[in-house]
Amino acid sequence: MKALSQKRRHPLAAIALLLLGLLVTGGLYAAATTVNEAKASTADFTASDAEQGGKLFVANCATCHGIGAGGTAAGPSLVGVGAAAVDFQVGTGRMPLQMNGPQAYKKPAQFNEEQTRQLSAYVASLGPGPSIPEGGLLDAQGNAAEGGELFRVNCAMCHNAAAAGGALTRGKFAPALADVSEKHIYEAMVSGPQNMPVFNDANITPEGKRDIITFLKQIEANGSPGGADLGALGPVSEGLFVWIAGLGVIIAFTIWLTSRTS
């Protein structure tokens, strides 16, 4: 007991306890994250998928991302980004880049579905990361009301409350979310492309992500029941339209009156 008491008074004891606490906390967090990501598992990749994906990567991606996807001055490392990030970026045509700029633009995909899958398999083999979501999370049959609340709290400040998109700083923007597939919406949430933060399963559960997708698909299907949405930007664009249109009518009416009196 005396020896144990002396060790407790050792000046390095507090540091040792702190390091032990950090290791335990980190281990528990890593385990919880792994369990959560497993809920959005992808179809199993084969060794052939990864091998073919490696060949496609060397031929089309290594110039910017480096051999082995370790990153270069022209492109970040892809180790640990996961299959979901590759499936989103390549599947929406954002990668390969069309040109250098503040942000990658959506364009027609340069690879077919099989090639996209192979590239995803190769990058997934380099390190653990978010995987391609399974079909049960993409059926848009969640709770739209809950999804709307989650969207307004976490997404509307950039994407607009009507998911019409919005401008960010230095030439960047949050894109409109109409006509975006359920899979790509989910993958964007778990991978955080461009300026978007990552919403892992600790932030928004898989069921919450499903609810958000349901909400987005519902407002997309409803359209704009009030007529032209004017970009869905709210009272600013509506007020500007009324001011310009109303002022134009007044000017036209004034010209008509003066022409009649003369």
Residue pairs with C-beta under 8 A, 6 or more apart in sequence:
7 13
32 202
33 200
33 201
33 202
34 128
36 200
36 201
36 202
36 205
36 206
37 128
37 130
37 131
37 190
37 200
37 201
39 137
39 201
39 206
40 84
40 130
40 131
40 132
40 133
40 134
40 137
40 186
40 190
40 201
40 206
41 131
41 134
42 83
42 84
42 120
42 124
42 131
42 132
42 133
42 134
43 132
43 134
45 83
45 117
45 120
45 121
45 124
45 125
46 121
49 117
49 118
49 121
49 122
50 118
50 121
50 122
50 124
50 125
51 122
52 118
52 122
53 117
53 118
53 119
53 120
53 121
53 122
53 123
54 122
56 111
56 115
56 118
56 119
56 122
57 65
57 69
57 119
57 122
57 123
58 67
60 96
60 110
61 69
61 95
61 96
61 119
62 69
63 74
64 72
64 74
64 75
64 96
64 97
65 71
65 72
65 75
65 76
65 77
65 78
66 72
66 75
66 77
68 79
68 126
69 77
69 78
69 79
69 123
69 126
70 77
70 79
71 77
71 78
78 85
78 86
78 123
78 126
79 126
79 127
80 126
80 127
80 128
80 129
81 123
81 129
81 130
81 191
82 123
82 124
82 128
82 129
82 130
82 131
82 190
82 191
83 120
83 121
83 123
83 124
83 129
83 130
83 131
83 132
84 120
84 129
84 130
84 131
84 132
84 133
84 186
84 187
84 190
84 191
85 123
85 129
85 130
85 187
85 191
85 193
86 116
86 119
86 120
86 123
86 124
87 116
87 117
87 120
87 132
87 183
87 184
87 187
88 94
88 184
88 187
88 188
88 191
88 193
89 95
89 104
89 193
90 109
90 110
90 111
90 116
90 119
90 120
91 109
91 113
91 116
91 183
91 184
92 106
92 109
92 184
93 106
93 107
93 108
93 109
93 110
94 104
94 105
94 106
94 107
94 193
95 104
96 110
97 104
98 104
98 105
98 107
101 171
102 170
102 171
102 172
103 171
103 172
103 173
103 194
103 195
104 193
104 194
106 175
109 116
111 119
120 132
123 129
124 131
129 191
130 187
130 190
130 191
130 200
132 183
132 187
133 183
133 186
133 187
133 190
133 206
133 209
137 186
137 206
137 209
137 210
137 213
138 182
138 183
138 186
138 210
138 213
139 182
139 210
140 182
140 210
140 213
140 214
140 217
140 218
141 210
141 214
142 207
142 210
142 211
142 212
142 213
142 214
143 211
143 214
144 211
144 214
144 215
144 218
145 215
146 208
146 211
147 208
147 210
147 211
147 212
147 213
147 214
147 215
147 216
148 215
150 204
150 208
150 211
150 212
150 215
151 159
151 163
151 212
151 215
151 216
152 161
154 199
154 203
154 204
155 163
155 212
158 166
158 168
158 174
158 195
158 196
159 165
159 166
159 174
159 175
159 176
159 177
160 166
160 174
160 176
160 232
160 233
161 234
162 219
162 229
162 232
163 176
163 177
163 178
163 216
163 219
163 220
164 176
164 178
164 229
164 231
164 232
164 233
165 173
165 174
165 175
165 176
165 177
166 173
166 174
167 173
167 174
168 174
168 195
172 194
172 195
174 195
174 196
177 185
177 216
177 220
178 220
179 220
180 216
182 213
182 217
185 212
185 213
185 216
186 209
186 213
188 196
189 198
189 199
189 204
189 209
189 212
190 198
190 199
190 200
190 201
190 209
191 198
192 198
192 199
199 209
204 212
224 232
230 237
230 238
230 241
231 237
